[in-house]
């Protein structure tokens, strides 16, 4: 991805970035939910993770913390 373009996009206000995100998703062929099918392995992994979370909900990491960790690691 072009870093200069990404830098420009990140200067947009949050609402415009969200709108751009929606438009980008809409531009990808077969990106709509009707054409999105999970494999049996993916379904099993989701079930495993949900069961793990239900056993210990306190082990979840809030999105804000994950986001900051990713930003610190990848900039």
mmCIF file of the N, C-alpha and C atoms, coordinates in Angstrom:
data_MODEL
# 
_entry.id   MODEL 
# 
loop_
_atom_site.group_PDB 
_atom_site.id 
_atom_site.type_symbol 
_atom_site.label_atom_id 
_atom_site.label_alt_id 
_atom_site.label_comp_id 
_atom_site.label_asym_id 
_atom_site.label_entity_id 
_atom_site.label_seq_id 
_atom_site.pdbx_PDB_ins_code 
_atom_site.Cartn_x 
_atom_site.Cartn_y 
_atom_site.Cartn_z 
_atom_site.occupancy 
_atom_site.B_iso_or_equiv 
_atom_site.pdbx_formal_charge 
_atom_site.auth_seq_id 
_atom_site.auth_comp_id 
_atom_site.auth_asym_id 
_atom_site.auth_atom_id 
_atom_site.pdbx_PDB_model_num 
ATOM 1   N N  . UNK A 1 1  ? 0.838   -1.174  0.000  1.00 0.00 ? 1  UNK A N  1 
ATOM 2   C CA . UNK A 1 1  ? 0.000   0.000   0.000  1.00 0.00 ? 1  UNK A CA 1 
ATOM 3   C C  . UNK A 1 1  ? 0.883   1.235   0.000  1.00 0.00 ? 1  UNK A C  1 
ATOM 4   N N  . UNK A 1 2  ? 0.466   2.211   -0.712 1.00 0.00 ? 2  UNK A N  1 
ATOM 5   C CA . UNK A 1 2  ? 1.181   3.474   -0.808 1.00 0.00 ? 2  UNK A CA 1 
ATOM 6   C C  . UNK A 1 2  ? 1.065   4.229   0.515  1.00 0.00 ? 2  UNK A C  1 
ATOM 7   N N  . UNK A 1 3  ? 2.201   4.438   1.195  1.00 0.00 ? 3  UNK A N  1 
ATOM 8   C CA . UNK A 1 3  ? 2.192   5.104   2.501  1.00 0.00 ? 3  UNK A CA 1 
ATOM 9   C C  . UNK A 1 3  ? 1.688   6.530   2.396  1.00 0.00 ? 3  UNK A C  1 
ATOM 10  N N  . UNK A 1 4  ? 2.045   7.234   1.339  1.00 0.00 ? 4  UNK A N  1 
ATOM 11  C CA . UNK A 1 4  ? 1.581   8.618   1.181  1.00 0.00 ? 4  UNK A CA 1 
ATOM 12  C C  . UNK A 1 4  ? 0.059   8.666   1.081  1.00 0.00 ? 4  UNK A C  1 
ATOM 13  N N  . UNK A 1 5  ? -0.523  7.733   0.346  1.00 0.00 ? 5  UNK A N  1 
ATOM 14  C CA . UNK A 1 5  ? -1.973  7.681   0.223  1.00 0.00 ? 5  UNK A CA 1 
ATOM 15  C C  . UNK A 1 5  ? -2.606  7.366   1.575  1.00 0.00 ? 5  UNK A C  1 
ATOM 16  N N  . UNK A 1 6  ? -2.039  6.406   2.281  1.00 0.00 ? 6  UNK A N  1 
ATOM 17  C CA . UNK A 1 6  ? -2.551  6.062   3.605  1.00 0.00 ? 6  UNK A CA 1 
ATOM 18  C C  . UNK A 1 6  ? -2.473  7.256   4.549  1.00 0.00 ? 6  UNK A C  1 
ATOM 19  N N  . UNK A 1 7  ? -1.371  7.990   4.491  1.00 0.00 ? 7  UNK A N  1 
ATOM 20  C CA . UNK A 1 7  ? -1.228  9.184   5.328  1.00 0.00 ? 7  UNK A CA 1 
ATOM 21  C C  . UNK A 1 7  ? -2.312  10.211  5.017  1.00 0.00 ? 7  UNK A C  1 
ATOM 22  N N  . UNK A 1 8  ? -2.631  10.373  3.726  1.00 0.00 ? 8  UNK A N  1 
ATOM 23  C CA . UNK A 1 8  ? -3.693  11.299  3.337  1.00 0.00 ? 8  UNK A CA 1 
ATOM 24  C C  . UNK A 1 8  ? -5.043  10.835  3.886  1.00 0.00 ? 8  UNK A C  1 
ATOM 25  N N  . UNK A 1 9  ? -5.316  9.568   3.739  1.00 0.00 ? 9  UNK A N  1 
ATOM 26  C CA . UNK A 1 9  ? -6.584  9.029   4.214  1.00 0.00 ? 9  UNK A CA 1 
ATOM 27  C C  . UNK A 1 9  ? -6.700  9.212   5.725  1.00 0.00 ? 9  UNK A C  1 
ATOM 28  N N  . UNK A 1 10 ? -5.633  9.007   6.440  1.00 0.00 ? 10 UNK A N  1 
ATOM 29  C CA . UNK A 1 10 ? -5.679  9.120   7.895  1.00 0.00 ? 10 UNK A CA 1 
ATOM 30  C C  . UNK A 1 10 ? -5.898  10.560  8.354  1.00 0.00 ? 10 UNK A C  1 
ATOM 31  N N  . UNK A 1 11 ? -5.727  11.518  7.473  1.00 0.00 ? 11 UNK A N  1 
ATOM 32  C CA . UNK A 1 11 ? -5.986  12.920  7.810  1.00 0.00 ? 11 UNK A CA 1 
ATOM 33  C C  . UNK A 1 11 ? -7.477  13.256  7.719  1.00 0.00 ? 11 UNK A C  1 
ATOM 34  N N  . UNK A 1 12 ? -8.260  12.384  7.091  1.00 0.00 ? 12 UNK A N  1 
ATOM 35  C CA . UNK A 1 12 ? -9.704  12.605  6.999  1.00 0.00 ? 12 UNK A CA 1 
ATOM 36  C C  . UNK A 1 12 ? -10.335 12.485  8.372  1.00 0.00 ? 12 UNK A C  1 
ATOM 37  N N  . UNK A 1 13 ? -11.464 13.157  8.551  1.00 0.00 ? 13 UNK A N  1 
ATOM 38  C CA . UNK A 1 13 ? -12.141 13.013  9.839  1.00 0.00 ? 13 UNK A CA 1 
ATOM 39  C C  . UNK A 1 13 ? -12.729 11.597  9.920  1.00 0.00 ? 13 UNK A C  1 
ATOM 40  N N  . UNK A 1 14 ? -13.004 11.107  11.126 1.00 0.00 ? 14 UNK A N  1 
ATOM 41  C CA . UNK A 1 14 ? -13.458 9.722   11.287 1.00 0.00 ? 14 UNK A CA 1 
ATOM 42  C C  . UNK A 1 14 ? -14.682 9.354   10.446 1.00 0.00 ? 14 UNK A C  1 
ATOM 43  N N  . UNK A 1 15 ? -15.627 10.243  10.327 1.00 0.00 ? 15 UNK A N  1 
ATOM 44  C CA . UNK A 1 15 ? -16.813 9.943   9.524  1.00 0.00 ? 15 UNK A CA 1 
ATOM 45  C C  . UNK A 1 15 ? -16.479 9.716   8.061  1.00 0.00 ? 15 UNK A C  1 
ATOM 46  N N  . UNK A 1 16 ? -15.573 10.533  7.527  1.00 0.00 ? 16 UNK A N  1 
ATOM 47  C CA . UNK A 1 16 ? -15.162 10.365  6.131  1.00 0.00 ? 16 UNK A CA 1 
ATOM 48  C C  . UNK A 1 16 ? -14.360 9.079   5.944  1.00 0.00 ? 16 UNK A C  1 
ATOM 49  N N  . UNK A 1 17 ? -13.533 8.743   6.928  1.00 0.00 ? 17 UNK A N  1 
ATOM 50  C CA . UNK A 1 17 ? -12.783 7.479   6.841  1.00 0.00 ? 17 UNK A CA 1 
ATOM 51  C C  . UNK A 1 17 ? -13.736 6.297   6.861  1.00 0.00 ? 17 UNK A C  1 
ATOM 52  N N  . UNK A 1 18 ? -14.757 6.362   7.694  1.00 0.00 ? 18 UNK A N  1 
ATOM 53  C CA . UNK A 1 18 ? -15.742 5.288   7.761  1.00 0.00 ? 18 UNK A CA 1 
ATOM 54  C C  . UNK A 1 18 ? -16.474 5.159   6.425  1.00 0.00 ? 18 UNK A C  1 
ATOM 55  N N  . UNK A 1 19 ? -16.893 6.285   5.867  1.00 0.00 ? 19 UNK A N  1 
ATOM 56  C CA . UNK A 1 19 ? -17.567 6.266   4.567  1.00 0.00 ? 19 UNK A CA 1 
ATOM 57  C C  . UNK A 1 19 ? -16.655 5.684   3.491  1.00 0.00 ? 19 UNK A C  1 
ATOM 58  N N  . UNK A 1 20 ? -15.380 6.072   3.505  1.00 0.00 ? 20 UNK A N  1 
ATOM 59  C CA . UNK A 1 20 ? -14.421 5.526   2.548  1.00 0.00 ? 20 UNK A CA 1 
ATOM 60  C C  . UNK A 1 20 ? -14.284 4.020   2.732  1.00 0.00 ? 20 UNK A C  1 
ATOM 61  N N  . UNK A 1 21 ? -14.235 3.577   3.985  1.00 0.00 ? 21 UNK A N  1 
ATOM 62  C CA . UNK A 1 21 ? -14.136 2.150   4.254  1.00 0.00 ? 21 UNK A CA 1 
ATOM 63  C C  . UNK A 1 21 ? -15.307 1.378   3.679  1.00 0.00 ? 21 UNK A C  1 
ATOM 64  N N  . UNK A 1 22 ? -16.518 1.909   3.896  1.00 0.00 ? 22 UNK A N  1 
ATOM 65  C CA . UNK A 1 22 ? -17.706 1.253   3.347  1.00 0.00 ? 22 UNK A CA 1 
ATOM 66  C C  . UNK A 1 22 ? -17.652 1.202   1.826  1.00 0.00 ? 22 UNK A C  1 
ATOM 67  N N  . UNK A 1 23 ? -17.246 2.306   1.222  1.00 0.00 ? 23 UNK A N  1 
ATOM 68  C CA . UNK A 1 23 ? -17.177 2.344   -0.245 1.00 0.00 ? 23 UNK A CA 1 
ATOM 69  C C  . UNK A 1 23 ? -16.126 1.366   -0.773 1.00 0.00 ? 23 UNK A C  1 
ATOM 70  N N  . UNK A 1 24 ? -15.002 1.262   -0.072 1.00 0.00 ? 24 UNK A N  1 
ATOM 71  C CA . UNK A 1 24 ? -13.973 0.308   -0.494 1.00 0.00 ? 24 UNK A CA 1 
ATOM 72  C C  . UNK A 1 24 ? -14.492 -1.121  -0.394 1.00 0.00 ? 24 UNK A C  1 
ATOM 73  N N  . UNK A 1 25 ? -15.151 -1.444  0.715  1.00 0.00 ? 25 UNK A N  1 
ATOM 74  C CA . UNK A 1 25 ? -15.711 -2.790  0.860  1.00 0.00 ? 25 UNK A CA 1 
ATOM 75  C C  . UNK A 1 25 ? -16.729 -3.085  -0.235 1.00 0.00 ? 25 UNK A C  1 
ATOM 76  N N  . UNK A 1 26 ? -17.569 -2.097  -0.535 1.00 0.00 ? 26 UNK A N  1 
ATOM 77  C CA . UNK A 1 26 ? -18.569 -2.285  -1.578 1.00 0.00 ? 26 UNK A CA 1 
ATOM 78  C C  . UNK A 1 26 ? -17.932 -2.485  -2.950 1.00 0.00 ? 26 UNK A C  1 
ATOM 79  N N  . UNK A 1 27 ? -16.699 -1.996  -3.131 1.00 0.00 ? 27 UNK A N  1 
ATOM 80  C CA . UNK A 1 27 ? -16.049 -2.099  -4.432 1.00 0.00 ? 27 UNK A CA 1 
ATOM 81  C C  . UNK A 1 27 ? -15.390 -3.454  -4.675 1.00 0.00 ? 27 UNK A C  1 
ATOM 82  N N  . UNK A 1 28 ? -15.304 -4.281  -3.623 1.00 0.00 ? 28 UNK A N  1 
ATOM 83  C CA . UNK A 1 28 ? -14.658 -5.586  -3.749 1.00 0.00 ? 28 UNK A CA 1 
ATOM 84  C C  . UNK A 1 28 ? -15.703 -6.610  -4.189 1.00 0.00 ? 28 UNK A C  1 
ATOM 85  N N  . UNK A 1 29 ? -15.451 -7.268  -5.321 1.00 0.00 ? 29 UNK A N  1 
ATOM 86  C CA . UNK A 1 29 ? -16.419 -8.268  -5.779 1.00 0.00 ? 29 UNK A CA 1 
ATOM 87  C C  . UNK A 1 29 ? -16.612 -9.370  -4.738 1.00 0.00 ? 29 UNK A C  1 
ATOM 88  N N  . UNK A 1 30 ? -17.841 -9.801  -4.589 1.00 0.00 ? 30 UNK A N  1 
ATOM 89  C CA . UNK A 1 30 ? -18.192 -10.901 -3.687 1.00 0.00 ? 30 UNK A CA 1 
ATOM 90  C C  . UNK A 1 30 ? -17.880 -10.616 -2.226 1.00 0.00 ? 30 UNK A C  1 
ATOM 91  N N  . UNK A 1 31 ? -17.820 -9.347  -1.841 1.00 0.00 ? 31 UNK A N  1 
ATOM 92  C CA . UNK A 1 31 ? -17.530 -9.008  -0.449 1.00 0.00 ? 31 UNK A CA 1 
ATOM 93  C C  . UNK A 1 31 ? -18.791 -8.937  0.399  1.00 0.00 ? 31 UNK A C  1 
ATOM 94  N N  . UNK A 1 32 ? -19.960 -9.072  -0.231 1.00 0.00 ? 32 UNK A N  1 
ATOM 95  C CA . UNK A 1 32 ? -21.178 -8.962  0.558  1.00 0.00 ? 32 UNK A CA 1 
ATOM 96  C C  . UNK A 1 32 ? -21.427 -10.254 1.339  1.00 0.00 ? 32 UNK A C  1 
ATOM 97  N N  . UNK A 1 33 ? -22.246 -10.159 2.369  1.00 0.00 ? 33 UNK A N  1 
ATOM 98  C CA . UNK A 1 33 ? -22.481 -11.282 3.278  1.00 0.00 ? 33 UNK A CA 1 
ATOM 99  C C  . UNK A 1 33 ? -23.093 -12.495 2.598  1.00 0.00 ? 33 UNK A C  1 
ATOM 100 N N  . UNK A 1 34 ? -23.894 -12.281 1.564  1.00 0.00 ? 34 UNK A N  1 
ATOM 101 C CA . UNK A 1 34 ? -24.548 -13.403 0.899  1.00 0.00 ? 34 UNK A CA 1 
ATOM 102 C C  . UNK A 1 34 ? -23.549 -14.346 0.241  1.00 0.00 ? 34 UNK A C  1 
ATOM 103 N N  . UNK A 1 35 ? -22.387 -13.828 -0.126 1.00 0.00 ? 35 UNK A N  1 
ATOM 104 C CA . UNK A 1 35 ? -21.383 -14.641 -0.808 1.00 0.00 ? 35 UNK A CA 1 
ATOM 105 C C  . UNK A 1 35 ? -20.247 -15.074 0.124  1.00 0.00 ? 35 UNK A C  1 
ATOM 106 N N  . UNK A 1 36 ? -20.372 -14.752 1.398  1.00 0.00 ? 36 UNK A N  1 
ATOM 107 C CA . UNK A 1 36 ? -19.318 -15.063 2.353  1.00 0.00 ? 36 UNK A CA 1 
ATOM 108 C C  . UNK A 1 36 ? -19.668 -16.362 3.068  1.00 0.00 ? 36 UNK A C  1 
ATOM 109 N N  . UNK A 1 37 ? -18.860 -17.385 2.870  1.00 0.00 ? 37 UNK A N  1 
ATOM 110 C CA . UNK A 1 37 ? -19.133 -18.688 3.472  1.00 0.00 ? 37 UNK A CA 1 
ATOM 111 C C  . UNK A 1 37 ? -17.914 -19.114 4.286  1.00 0.00 ? 37 UNK A C  1 
ATOM 112 N N  . UNK A 1 38 ? -18.146 -19.505 5.529  1.00 0.00 ? 38 UNK A N  1 
ATOM 113 C CA . UNK A 1 38 ? -17.069 -19.989 6.380  1.00 0.00 ? 38 UNK A CA 1 
ATOM 114 C C  . UNK A 1 38 ? -16.850 -21.480 6.130  1.00 0.00 ? 38 UNK A C  1 
ATOM 115 N N  . UNK A 1 39 ? -15.592 -21.882 6.208  1.00 0.00 ? 39 UNK A N  1 
ATOM 116 C CA . UNK A 1 39 ? -15.289 -23.305 6.115  1.00 0.00 ? 39 UNK A CA 1 
ATOM 117 C C  . UNK A 1 39 ? -15.661 -23.973 7.436  1.00 0.00 ? 39 UNK A C  1 
ATOM 118 N N  . UNK A 1 40 ? -15.722 -25.292 7.440  1.00 0.00 ? 40 UNK A N  1 
ATOM 119 C CA . UNK A 1 40 ? -16.004 -26.013 8.681  1.00 0.00 ? 40 UNK A CA 1 
ATOM 120 C C  . UNK A 1 40 ? -14.941 -25.730 9.734  1.00 0.00 ? 40 UNK A C  1 
ATOM 121 N N  . UNK A 1 41 ? -13.697 -25.595 9.304  1.00 0.00 ? 41 UNK A N  1 
ATOM 122 C CA . UNK A 1 41 ? -12.606 -25.302 10.236 1.00 0.00 ? 41 UNK A CA 1 
ATOM 123 C C  . UNK A 1 41 ? -12.781 -23.917 10.854 1.00 0.00 ? 41 UNK A C  1 
ATOM 124 N N  . UNK A 1 42 ? -13.180 -22.937 10.039 1.00 0.00 ? 42 UNK A N  1 
ATOM 125 C CA . UNK A 1 42 ? -13.402 -21.594 10.565 1.00 0.00 ? 42 UNK A CA 1 
ATOM 126 C C  . UNK A 1 42 ? -14.566 -21.578 11.550 1.00 0.00 ? 42 UNK A C  1 
ATOM 127 N N  . UNK A 1 43 ? -15.631 -22.280 11.228 1.00 0.00 ? 43 UNK A N  1 
ATOM 128 C CA . UNK A 1 43 ? -16.776 -22.364 12.140 1.00 0.00 ? 43 UNK A CA 1 
ATOM 129 C C  . UNK A 1 43 ? -16.367 -23.007 13.464 1.00 0.00 ? 43 UNK A C  1 
ATOM 130 N N  . UNK A 1 44 ? -15.583 -24.068 13.385 1.00 0.00 ? 44 UNK A N  1 
ATOM 131 C CA . UNK A 1 44 ? -15.125 -24.752 14.597 1.00 0.00 ? 44 UNK A CA 1 
ATOM 132 C C  . UNK A 1 44 ? -14.245 -23.830 15.441 1.00 0.00 ? 44 UNK A C  1 
ATOM 133 N N  . UNK A 1 45 ? -13.399 -23.048 14.790 1.00 0.00 ? 45 UNK A N  1 
ATOM 134 C CA . UNK A 1 45 ? -12.521 -22.119 15.517 1.00 0.00 ? 45 UNK A CA 1 
ATOM 135 C C  . UNK A 1 45 ? -13.340 -21.032 16.207 1.00 0.00 ? 45 UNK A C  1 
ATOM 136 N N  . UNK A 1 46 ? -14.359 -20.521 15.549 1.00 0.00 ? 46 UNK A N  1 
ATOM 137 C CA . UNK A 1 46 ? -15.230 -19.522 16.169 1.00 0.00 ? 46 UNK A CA 1 
ATOM 138 C C  . UNK A 1 46 ? -15.920 -20.122 17.388 1.00 0.00 ? 46 UNK A C  1 
ATOM 139 N N  . UNK A 1 47 ? -16.435 -21.331 17.247 1.00 0.00 ? 47 UNK A N  1 
ATOM 140 C CA . UNK A 1 47 ? -17.095 -21.998 18.370 1.00 0.00 ? 47 UNK A CA 1 
ATOM 141 C C  . UNK A 1 47 ? -16.125 -22.212 19.528 1.00 0.00 ? 47 UNK A C  1 
ATOM 142 N N  . UNK A 1 48 ? -14.896 -22.624 19.221 1.00 0.00 ? 48 UNK A N  1 
ATOM 143 C CA . UNK A 1 48 ? -13.890 -22.843 20.263 1.00 0.00 ? 48 UNK A CA 1 
ATOM 144 C C  . UNK A 1 48 ? -13.594 -21.547 21.003 1.00 0.00 ? 48 UNK A C  1 
ATOM 145 N N  . UNK A 1 49 ? -13.427 -20.472 20.252 1.00 0.00 ? 49 UNK A N  1 
ATOM 146 C CA . UNK A 1 49 ? -13.113 -19.183 20.874 1.00 0.00 ? 49 UNK A CA 1 
ATOM 147 C C  . UNK A 1 49 ? -14.283 -18.659 21.707 1.00 0.00 ? 49 UNK A C  1 
ATOM 148 N N  . UNK A 1 50 ? -15.504 -18.848 21.220 1.00 0.00 ? 50 UNK A N  1 
ATOM 149 C CA . UNK A 1 50 ? -16.673 -18.413 21.989 1.00 0.00 ? 50 UNK A CA 1 
ATOM 150 C C  . UNK A 1 50 ? -16.781 -19.201 23.292 1.00 0.00 ? 50 UNK A C  1 
ATOM 151 N N  . UNK A 1 51 ? -16.555 -20.508 23.228 1.00 0.00 ? 51 UNK A N  1 
ATOM 152 C CA . UNK A 1 51 ? -16.610 -21.342 24.436 1.00 0.00 ? 51 UNK A CA 1 
ATOM 153 C C  . UNK A 1 51 ? -15.533 -20.906 25.421 1.00 0.00 ? 51 UNK A C  1 
ATOM 154 N N  . UNK A 1 52 ? -14.343 -20.613 24.925 1.00 0.00 ? 52 UNK A N  1 
ATOM 155 C CA . UNK A 1 52 ? -13.245 -20.154 25.789 1.00 0.00 ? 52 UNK A CA 1 
ATOM 156 C C  . UNK A 1 52 ? -13.629 -18.834 26.461 1.00 0.00 ? 52 UNK A C  1 
ATOM 157 N N  . UNK A 1 53 ? -14.204 -17.929 25.695 1.00 0.00 ? 53 UNK A N  1 
ATOM 158 C CA . UNK A 1 53 ? -14.618 -16.641 26.254 1.00 0.00 ? 53 UNK A CA 1 
ATOM 159 C C  . UNK A 1 53 ? -15.721 -16.821 27.306 1.00 0.00 ? 53 UNK A C  1 
ATOM 160 N N  . UNK A 1 54 ? -16.673 -17.692 27.038 1.00 0.00 ? 54 UNK A N  1 
ATOM 161 C CA . UNK A 1 54 ? -17.759 -17.913 27.988 1.00 0.00 ? 54 UNK A CA 1 
ATOM 162 C C  . UNK A 1 54 ? -17.246 -18.531 29.284 1.00 0.00 ? 54 UNK A C  1 
ATOM 163 N N  . UNK A 1 55 ? -16.187 -19.364 29.200 1.00 0.00 ? 55 UNK A N  1 
ATOM 164 C CA . UNK A 1 55 ? -15.587 -19.945 30.408 1.00 0.00 ? 55 UNK A CA 1 
ATOM 165 C C  . UNK A 1 55 ? -14.881 -18.885 31.244 1.00 0.00 ? 55 UNK A C  1 
ATOM 166 N N  . UNK A 1 56 ? -14.234 -17.913 30.559 1.00 0.00 ? 56 UNK A N  1 
ATOM 167 C CA . UNK A 1 56 ? -13.448 -16.909 31.280 1.00 0.00 ? 56 UNK A CA 1 
ATOM 168 C C  . UNK A 1 56 ? -13.549 -15.562 30.573 1.00 0.00 ? 56 UNK A C  1 
ATOM 169 N N  . UNK A 1 57 ? -14.685 -14.854 30.731 1.00 0.00 ? 57 UNK A N  1 
ATOM 170 C CA . UNK A 1 57 ? -14.867 -13.585 30.040 1.00 0.00 ? 57 UNK A CA 1 
ATOM 171 C C  . UNK A 1 57 ? -13.836 -12.527 30.436 1.00 0.00 ? 57 UNK A C  1 
ATOM 172 N N  . UNK A 1 58 ? -13.296 -12.637 31.633 1.00 0.00 ? 58 UNK A N  1 
ATOM 173 C CA . UNK A 1 58 ? -12.303 -11.670 32.101 1.00 0.00 ? 58 UNK A CA 1 
ATOM 174 C C  . UNK A 1 58 ? -10.975 -11.748 31.375 1.00 0.00 ? 58 UNK A C  1 
ATOM 175 N N  . UNK A 1 59 ? -10.766 -12.821 30.622 1.00 0.00 ? 59 UNK A N  1 
ATOM 176 C CA . UNK A 1 59 ? -9.496  -12.958 29.903 1.00 0.00 ? 59 UNK A CA 1 
ATOM 177 C C  . UNK A 1 59 ? -9.474  -12.158 28.598 1.00 0.00 ? 59 UNK A C  1 
ATOM 178 N N  . UNK A 1 60 ? -10.621 -11.624 28.214 1.00 0.00 ? 60 UNK A N  1 
ATOM 179 C CA . UNK A 1 60 ? -10.699 -10.846 26.975 1.00 0.00 ? 60 UNK A CA 1 
ATOM 180 C C  . UNK A 1 60 ? -9.894  -9.561  27.110 1.00 0.00 ? 60 UNK A C  1 
ATOM 181 N N  . UNK A 1 61 ? -9.277  -9.155  26.020 1.00 0.00 ? 61 UNK A N  1 
ATOM 182 C CA . UNK A 1 61 ? -8.514  -7.915  25.986 1.00 0.00 ? 61 UNK A CA 1 
ATOM 183 C C  . UNK A 1 61 ? -9.362  -6.874  25.259 1.00 0.00 ? 61 UNK A C  1 
ATOM 184 N N  . UNK A 1 62 ? -9.609  -5.734  25.884 1.00 0.00 ? 62 UNK A N  1 
ATOM 185 C CA . UNK A 1 62 ? -10.418 -4.706  25.228 1.00 0.00 ? 62 UNK A CA 1 
ATOM 186 C C  . UNK A 1 62 ? -9.793  -4.251  23.900 1.00 0.00 ? 62 UNK A C  1 
ATOM 187 N N  . UNK A 1 63 ? -10.653 -3.931  22.936 1.00 0.00 ? 63 UNK A N  1 
ATOM 188 C CA . UNK A 1 63 ? -10.183 -3.507  21.614 1.00 0.00 ? 63 UNK A CA 1 
ATOM 189 C C  . UNK A 1 63 ? -9.206  -2.341  21.711 1.00 0.00 ? 63 UNK A C  1 
ATOM 190 N N  . UNK A 1 64 ? -9.460  -1.397  22.590 1.00 0.00 ? 64 UNK A N  1 
ATOM 191 C CA . UNK A 1 64 ? -8.581  -0.234  22.714 1.00 0.00 ? 64 UNK A CA 1 
ATOM 192 C C  . UNK A 1 64 ? -7.155  -0.656  23.054 1.00 0.00 ? 64 UNK A C  1 
ATOM 193 N N  . UNK A 1 65 ? -7.011  -1.660  23.913 1.00 0.00 ? 65 UNK A N  1 
ATOM 194 C CA . UNK A 1 65 ? -5.684  -2.162  24.297 1.00 0.00 ? 65 UNK A CA 1 
ATOM 195 C C  . UNK A 1 65 ? -5.035  -2.868  23.111 1.00 0.00 ? 65 UNK A C  1 
ATOM 196 N N  . UNK A 1 66 ? -5.787  -3.705  22.426 1.00 0.00 ? 66 UNK A N  1 
ATOM 197 C CA . UNK A 1 66 ? -5.251  -4.419  21.259 1.00 0.00 ? 66 UNK A CA 1 
ATOM 198 C C  . UNK A 1 66 ? -4.801  -3.419  20.208 1.00 0.00 ? 66 UNK A C  1 
ATOM 199 N N  . UNK A 1 67 ? -5.634  -2.419  19.937 1.00 0.00 ? 67 UNK A N  1 
ATOM 200 C CA . UNK A 1 67 ? -5.302  -1.408  18.927 1.00 0.00 ? 67 UNK A CA 1 
ATOM 201 C C  . UNK A 1 67 ? -3.998  -0.695  19.275 1.00 0.00 ? 67 UNK A C  1 
ATOM 202 N N  . UNK A 1 68 ? -3.848  -0.314  20.536 1.00 0.00 ? 68 UNK A N  1 
ATOM 203 C CA . UNK A 1 68 ? -2.615  0.372   20.942 1.00 0.00 ? 68 UNK A CA 1 
ATOM 204 C C  . UNK A 1 68 ? -1.401  -0.547  20.820 1.00 0.00 ? 68 UNK A C  1 
ATOM 205 N N  . UNK A 1 69 ? -1.566  -1.818  21.147 1.00 0.00 ? 69 UNK A N  1 
ATOM 206 C CA . UNK A 1 69 ? -0.464  -2.769  20.996 1.00 0.00 ? 69 UNK A CA 1 
ATOM 207 C C  . UNK A 1 69 ? -0.059  -2.913  19.532 1.00 0.00 ? 69 UNK A C  1 
ATOM 208 N N  . UNK A 1 70 ? -1.047  -2.967  18.653 1.00 0.00 ? 70 UNK A N  1 
ATOM 209 C CA . UNK A 1 70 ? -0.756  -3.072  17.227 1.00 0.00 ? 70 UNK A CA 1 
ATOM 210 C C  . UNK A 1 70 ? -0.077  -1.822  16.707 1.00 0.00 ? 70 UNK A C  1 
ATOM 211 N N  . UNK A 1 71 ? -0.560  -0.667  17.141 1.00 0.00 ? 71 UNK A N  1 
ATOM 212 C CA . UNK A 1 71 ? 0.064   0.596   16.717 1.00 0.00 ? 71 UNK A CA 1 
ATOM 213 C C  . UNK A 1 71 ? 1.502   0.682   17.205 1.00 0.00 ? 71 UNK A C  1 
ATOM 214 N N  . UNK A 1 72 ? 1.745   0.240   18.420 1.00 0.00 ? 72 UNK A N  1 
ATOM 215 C CA . UNK A 1 72 ? 3.108   0.290   18.963 1.00 0.00 ? 72 UNK A CA 1 
ATOM 216 C C  . UNK A 1 72 ? 4.035   -0.645  18.185 1.00 0.00 ? 72 UNK A C  1 
ATOM 217 N N  . UNK A 1 73 ? 3.498   -1.790  17.791 1.00 0.00 ? 73 UNK A N  1 
ATOM 218 C CA . UNK A 1 73 ? 4.325   -2.782  17.083 1.00 0.00 ? 73 UNK A CA 1 
ATOM 219 C C  . UNK A 1 73 ? 4.510   -2.437  15.614 1.00 0.00 ? 73 UNK A C  1 
ATOM 220 N N  . UNK A 1 74 ? 3.452   -1.984  14.956 1.00 0.00 ? 74 UNK A N  1 
ATOM 221 C CA . UNK A 1 74 ? 3.494   -1.809  13.507 1.00 0.00 ? 74 UNK A CA 1 
ATOM 222 C C  . UNK A 1 74 ? 3.430   -0.351  13.060 1.00 0.00 ? 74 UNK A C  1 
ATOM 223 N N  . UNK A 1 75 ? 3.243   0.552   14.013 1.00 0.00 ? 75 UNK A N  1 
ATOM 224 C CA . UNK A 1 75 ? 3.218   1.971   13.683 1.00 0.00 ? 75 UNK A CA 1 
ATOM 225 C C  . UNK A 1 75 ? 2.016   2.364   12.991 1.00 0.00 ? 75 UNK A C  1 
# 
